[in-house]
Amino acid sequence: MGTGAAFFDLDRTILAGASAPLLTAALVEAGLLPDRHLPGEGLLLRVYELVGESLLAMALARRAAAFFAGLDSEAVRAAATRAADRLVVEVLPYARVLVAEHRREGRPVVL
């Protein structure tokens, strides 16, 4: 077995775009988020997909983390599992090859 581990970033690295829409959809389906969109949400997502991370996006993510602290952890875990099932389908072909290579070498892979 090899040593070390392989870590892969999701958004705009092994996925073509952002993971947020799939994660949000899973949370809405689980009843953990309301089924509504924020004004400008689509524009923010498009900017993120074009230029990457921004201070505004990071600030929103920090605020979201505080919101989720009070939710039922089992419900969040179930929603995360549903989201992961959807996200794995979106992994880009080149990344699948890299992940498989690291696994063959005996490295744990963290996505």
N, C-alpha and C positions, 0 to 999 in steps of 0.2 A: 504494500500500500504506500502511495506517495505521501509526501508531507505538504503542508500548507492547505490553503483553501482558495476557491475562486469566488469572487464577489462581482456581481453584475448589477448595474443600475438599470431600472426599467425604462423610464421615460426618455425617449429620443436616443436610446442606446440599443437595447434589445427589442424595444417596441418602436414602431415607426413614429408614434406620437405620444400623447399623454395617457396615463392610466386612470386619471381622475374620472372621466365619464363612466367607465366600467365600475369603478369602485363606488361612485355615487349611486349608480343604478342599483347595485346590490344592496346598498344601505337603504334606499327608498323602498325596494321590494320587501326588505325585512321590517319595514315600518319604523326604522330608526331615524330617518330624515323625511321631511315633508316633500311631497311630489310637486315642487315648484322650482323655478329657476330665478336666480338673482339677475337684476338688470345689468347688462354688460358681460354676463358670464361667458357667452359665446365669443365675444371679442377678446376677453382675457385668455381664453383657451387658445384661440388662434394666434395671438401674440406669443404665447408660451411655445406653441409648436413651431413658430418661425424663428424665434430668437433665443429661446431657452428660459432658464430661471431668472427671476427678477426679485428685487426687494419687496415689491408688492405681493407677489405670489408666495414668497417665504413668510411674510407677515400673516397672510390669510391662512397658511398651513399651520402656523403656530396657534392662531385663534381657534382653528378647527380642532386641534389636539386638546385644547382645554374643554371644548364642548363635549368631546367624546369621553372624557374622564368620568362622567356621571352615568354613562349608559350601561346596560346589562352586558357584561363581558361575554356571556354565552351567545347572546344574539349577535353581537359584533363579530365574534369568532365564526359563527355560521355564515354571516354575510361575507366575511373575508374568504371563506372557503368557496362560496359561490363565485365571488369575483375572481379568485385564483383560477378556477376552472375555465373562466372566460378569457382571462389574460394569457394563459398558456397557449391558447389557440392563436393569439396575436404575435407571439414571438417570431421575429424575423428569421428567415432561413439560415443566414450566415451565423446567427447567434445559436441556433439549434446545434450546428456543427461544433462550435466552440464549447458549448455546455457538455455535449457528448464526449468531446476530447478530454475535458477536465475530469469527467466522471470515470472514463476509462483509465485515466492516470491515478485514480483513487482519491481525488480531491473532493471534499464536500463542496457543493455548489450552493451559493446563497443568491437568490434573485430578489 
